[in-house]
């Protein structure tokens, strides 16, 4: 991580201290100039060693890069001097000056960038090994060897024409820029931004037509655009690419440059992890070494996989893909999926298609982004250029701002963006956007503003794995809802496309209770985005109340005593019943509503009570003989004869003694039978009689 030099400054700081800060800046400038001179001397030595045309070109390029670095260092110095002036005016109470502007860091960075920004590039390791006409310490890069381990950075050892190329384990571009992910992430902090609709244009590949076609249209119609560039063709000085000077001009005019990767026309899903660092990190570092403020990436061909999604956030604030259906990001209830951001292709689309995208943006909100390739033949035609002019006018007529990606991130980006998220992703994610909305992959709740989600709003509007709640309190907006135009709408959407929606109409009248709601699901018709018909669902209400001894109707309840009554169903539709549990009895009763609205008689449905009878006399019984005894069981409280009884004897009965029993509700009759070969003598025993009824 980059070290920092922390300087405490206070109001009324003496001019001598401010002068000291300025002196340190001068040291920085001098160190940078010395580093540039050292780099220039090294290049001069190389030129003297070889008079070839390639070396001459390299000398010129290195000189240009050194000039760029000198300008950047001077800009940094001016910024620091301005900060010192603010201190003198008492406007700053504390300033943190990163170590990049300290003399040693500035000299190191300037020297490294000057040395590596023109590293010689080879397509294979074999070609590199065959070319030793470079001075000792020269950097080389193999970019497309079929043996993956051969790709990467090398340093030349030995004098020109001899020695060898030795592979190095670090990326010098990343070392030179000292990019620190933690600091870049914190730069995303901002105050809450007002959510508004915006539009962006991103042109792909970085061809010179960006300058000759898109720039001219932007000047004419006064709008800003973004463009992404490949690095390898820039390093190779391909004539069809934008030049560094042109890109710097575009940047100074307010347009933004994005990275399109290092190697041209490569599919990220085919790139191993070891080379992804080069695709993302080295491409950014090279573009920044040219003075371009690059912070976002564009997937080549819209191609990415989970491995790439895990690495790209280390280097960029966003990454842009392709969506043939919609280019709208963060429409109303969606968070910004910053590393799979949508773009709508405008190259082959008609003006009418593009206007539909704008209309949907007005309807659903968010950030609409168009993708263009202005090197395509269609952009040489007057018709396509006029389409873009008309589209710009249409966007502006809707009072929608056209912004760069960086400006868009400041409005709709995320303050915190952990994990890639998205459908089919097994890694949890957590996001907080600039409006303070929090989103979690597995726990996502949204509360939409009232009167904004309609009966005609399609299922695709809602994000996967979410619960969405909104309401309507205006009859003019809640059209086509059943039961009432006022109510609460709840939408649940899973990860497989299943969407369930419930509409709870407001009850009308004082003291009225909600007795039903409406429910519908997304239809299963392929190629459609609609709903099935609403279905009415009636609540089965259940209320429990206590009936105590003071209740004036106590005598009308079962057993005439206190208890708990449960009322279930809705009386208005005839589906109604009551249950009663009599206290201290283990007895339950029920009754139902009849078709005429009256109630049936109470019916006992549950009863359990046990009574112990002590010293029950068992008579003497001869072998193979029977005897009968009776017990008064009135205390058990049986009200009819459909209760089941069980007998539990405390002591074991004599061997061979069998019995059966019956009752009439008050008297229990037990028949005894001696099945043994010996007589049974008289005895006494304790027996518990348990009465049970379940219905």
HUJOZI-V602915 format. One record per backbone hydrogen bond with DSSP energy under -0.5 kcal/mol. CO is the residue of the C=O (numbers start at 1). NH is the residue of the N-H. If there is no record, write none. Layout:
# HUJOZI-V602915
co=CO nh=NH
co=CO nh=NH
This chain:
# HUJOZI-V602915
co=3 nh=99
co=4 nh=6
co=5 nh=7
co=5 nh=97
co=7 nh=9
co=7 nh=95
co=10 nh=13
co=14 nh=17
co=14 nh=18
co=15 nh=19
co=16 nh=20
co=17 nh=21
co=18 nh=22
co=19 nh=23
co=20 nh=24
co=21 nh=25
co=22 nh=26
co=23 nh=27
co=24 nh=28
co=25 nh=29
co=26 nh=30
co=27 nh=31
co=28 nh=32
co=29 nh=33
co=30 nh=34
co=31 nh=35
co=32 nh=36
co=33 nh=37
co=34 nh=38
co=35 nh=39
co=36 nh=40
co=37 nh=41
co=38 nh=42
co=39 nh=43
co=40 nh=44
co=41 nh=45
co=42 nh=46
co=43 nh=47
co=44 nh=48
co=45 nh=49
co=46 nh=50
co=52 nh=56
co=53 nh=57
co=54 nh=58
co=55 nh=59
co=56 nh=60
co=57 nh=61
co=58 nh=62
co=59 nh=63
co=60 nh=64
co=61 nh=65
co=62 nh=66
co=63 nh=67
co=64 nh=68
co=65 nh=69
co=66 nh=70
co=67 nh=71
co=68 nh=72
co=69 nh=73
co=70 nh=74
co=71 nh=75
co=72 nh=76
co=73 nh=77
co=74 nh=78
co=75 nh=79
co=76 nh=80
co=77 nh=81
co=78 nh=82
co=79 nh=83
co=80 nh=84
co=81 nh=85
co=82 nh=86
co=83 nh=87
co=84 nh=88
co=85 nh=89
co=86 nh=91
co=86 nh=92
co=87 nh=90
co=93 nh=9
co=95 nh=7
co=95 nh=97
co=96 nh=98
co=97 nh=5
co=98 nh=101
co=99 nh=102
co=102 nh=106
co=103 nh=107
co=104 nh=108
co=105 nh=109
co=106 nh=110
co=107 nh=111
co=108 nh=112
co=109 nh=113
co=110 nh=114
co=111 nh=115
co=112 nh=116
co=113 nh=117
co=116 nh=119
co=120 nh=141
co=122 nh=143
co=123 nh=144
co=124 nh=128
co=125 nh=129
co=126 nh=130
co=128 nh=131
co=130 nh=132
co=132 nh=134
co=132 nh=161
co=132 nh=162
co=135 nh=138
co=138 nh=156
co=139 nh=120
co=140 nh=154
co=141 nh=122
co=141 nh=143
co=142 nh=152
co=146 nh=148
co=147 nh=150
co=148 nh=151
co=152 nh=142
co=153 nh=168
co=154 nh=140
co=155 nh=166
co=156 nh=137
co=157 nh=164
co=159 nh=162
co=164 nh=157
co=166 nh=155
co=170 nh=172
co=171 nh=175
co=172 nh=176
co=173 nh=177
co=174 nh=178
co=174 nh=179
co=179 nh=181
co=180 nh=184
co=181 nh=185
co=182 nh=186
co=183 nh=187
co=185 nh=188
co=186 nh=189
co=197 nh=401
co=198 nh=368
co=199 nh=403
co=200 nh=370
co=201 nh=226
co=202 nh=372
co=203 nh=228
co=205 nh=230
co=206 nh=242
co=207 nh=210
co=208 nh=211
co=208 nh=212
co=209 nh=213
co=209 nh=214
co=210 nh=215
co=213 nh=217
co=214 nh=218
co=215 nh=219
co=216 nh=220
co=217 nh=221
co=218 nh=222
co=218 nh=223
co=225 nh=256
co=226 nh=203
co=227 nh=258
co=229 nh=260
co=231 nh=234
co=231 nh=235
co=232 nh=236
co=233 nh=238
co=234 nh=237
co=238 nh=241
co=240 nh=208
co=243 nh=247
co=244 nh=248
co=245 nh=249
co=246 nh=250
co=247 nh=251
co=248 nh=252
co=249 nh=253
co=250 nh=255
co=251 nh=254
co=256 nh=227
co=258 nh=229
co=259 nh=298
co=261 nh=231
co=262 nh=232
co=263 nh=266
co=266 nh=268
co=267 nh=270
co=268 nh=271
co=272 nh=275
co=272 nh=276
co=273 nh=277
co=275 nh=279
co=276 nh=280
co=277 nh=281
co=277 nh=282
co=278 nh=283
co=280 nh=284
co=281 nh=285
co=282 nh=286
co=283 nh=287
co=284 nh=288
co=285 nh=289
co=286 nh=290
co=287 nh=290
co=287 nh=292
co=288 nh=291
co=292 nh=294
co=295 nh=317
co=295 nh=318
co=296 nh=259
co=297 nh=320
co=299 nh=302
co=300 nh=303
co=305 nh=309
co=306 nh=310
co=307 nh=311
co=308 nh=311
co=308 nh=312
co=309 nh=313
co=311 nh=314
co=312 nh=315
co=312 nh=316
co=318 nh=297
co=319 nh=341
co=320 nh=299
co=327 nh=369
co=329 nh=367
co=330 nh=332
co=331 nh=333
co=331 nh=334
co=335 nh=330
co=335 nh=337
co=336 nh=338
co=337 nh=340
co=338 nh=319
co=341 nh=321
co=343 nh=323
co=343 nh=345
co=344 nh=371
co=350 nh=354
co=351 nh=355
co=352 nh=356
co=353 nh=357
co=354 nh=358
co=355 nh=359
co=356 nh=360
co=357 nh=361
co=358 nh=362
co=359 nh=363
co=360 nh=364
co=360 nh=365
co=361 nh=365
co=366 nh=198
co=367 nh=329
co=368 nh=200
co=369 nh=344
co=370 nh=202
co=371 nh=346
co=371 nh=347
co=372 nh=204
co=373 nh=376
co=376 nh=379
co=377 nh=380
co=378 nh=381
co=381 nh=385
co=382 nh=386
co=383 nh=387
co=384 nh=388
co=385 nh=389
co=386 nh=390
co=387 nh=391
co=388 nh=392
co=389 nh=393
co=390 nh=394
co=391 nh=395
co=392 nh=396
co=393 nh=397
co=394 nh=398
co=395 nh=398
co=395 nh=400
co=396 nh=399
co=401 nh=199
co=401 nh=403
co=404 nh=408
co=405 nh=409
co=406 nh=410
co=407 nh=411
co=408 nh=411
co=408 nh=412
co=409 nh=413
co=413 nh=434
co=416 nh=432
co=417 nh=419
co=418 nh=430
co=422 nh=425
co=429 nh=441
co=430 nh=418
co=431 nh=439
co=432 nh=415
co=432 nh=416
co=433 nh=436
co=434 nh=193
co=437 nh=433
co=439 nh=431
co=440 nh=443
co=443 nh=445
co=444 nh=467
co=446 nh=448
co=446 nh=469
co=449 nh=452
co=454 nh=457
co=458 nh=461
co=459 nh=462
co=465 nh=444
co=466 nh=493
co=467 nh=446
co=468 nh=491
co=469 nh=448
co=470 nh=489
co=471 nh=451
co=472 nh=487
co=474 nh=477
co=474 nh=478
co=477 nh=479
co=478 nh=481
co=479 nh=455
co=482 nh=484
co=486 nh=506
co=487 nh=472
co=488 nh=504
co=489 nh=470
co=490 nh=502
co=491 nh=468
co=492 nh=500
co=493 nh=465
co=493 nh=466
co=494 nh=497
co=498 nh=494
co=499 nh=522
co=500 nh=492
co=501 nh=520
co=502 nh=490
co=502 nh=504
co=503 nh=505
co=503 nh=518
co=504 nh=488
co=509 nh=512
co=515 nh=539
co=517 nh=537
co=518 nh=503
co=519 nh=535
co=520 nh=501
co=521 nh=532
co=524 nh=526
co=525 nh=528
co=530 nh=523
co=535 nh=519
co=537 nh=517
co=539 nh=541
co=541 nh=569
co=543 nh=567
co=545 nh=565
co=546 nh=548
co=547 nh=563
co=548 nh=551
co=551 nh=554
co=553 nh=556
co=554 nh=557
co=557 nh=560
co=558 nh=561
co=562 nh=583
co=563 nh=547
co=564 nh=581
co=565 nh=545
co=566 nh=568
co=566 nh=579
co=567 nh=543
co=568 nh=577
co=570 nh=573
co=570 nh=575
co=571 nh=574
co=574 nh=576
co=575 nh=570
co=576 nh=593
co=577 nh=568
co=578 nh=591
co=579 nh=566
co=580 nh=582
co=580 nh=589
co=581 nh=564
co=582 nh=585
co=582 nh=586
co=582 nh=587
co=585 nh=608
co=586 nh=608
co=587 nh=582
co=588 nh=605
co=588 nh=606
co=589 nh=580
co=590 nh=603
co=591 nh=578
co=592 nh=600
co=594 nh=597
co=598 nh=594
co=603 nh=590
co=605 nh=695
co=606 nh=588
co=607 nh=693
co=609 nh=691
co=611 nh=689
co=612 nh=614
co=613 nh=687
co=616 nh=685
co=617 nh=619
co=618 nh=683
co=621 nh=680
co=622 nh=625
co=625 nh=674
co=627 nh=672
co=629 nh=670
co=631 nh=633
co=631 nh=668
co=633 nh=636
co=634 nh=637
co=644 nh=692
co=646 nh=690
co=647 nh=649
co=648 nh=688
co=654 nh=657
co=656 nh=658
co=656 nh=675
co=658 nh=673
co=660 nh=671
co=662 nh=669
co=666 nh=633
co=667 nh=664
co=667 nh=669
co=668 nh=631
co=668 nh=670
co=669 nh=662
co=670 nh=629
co=670 nh=672
co=671 nh=660
co=672 nh=627
co=673 nh=658
co=673 nh=675
co=674 nh=624
co=680 nh=621
co=683 nh=618
co=685 nh=616
co=686 nh=650
co=687 nh=613
co=687 nh=689
co=688 nh=648
co=688 nh=690
co=689 nh=611
co=689 nh=691
co=690 nh=646
co=691 nh=609
co=692 nh=644
co=693 nh=607
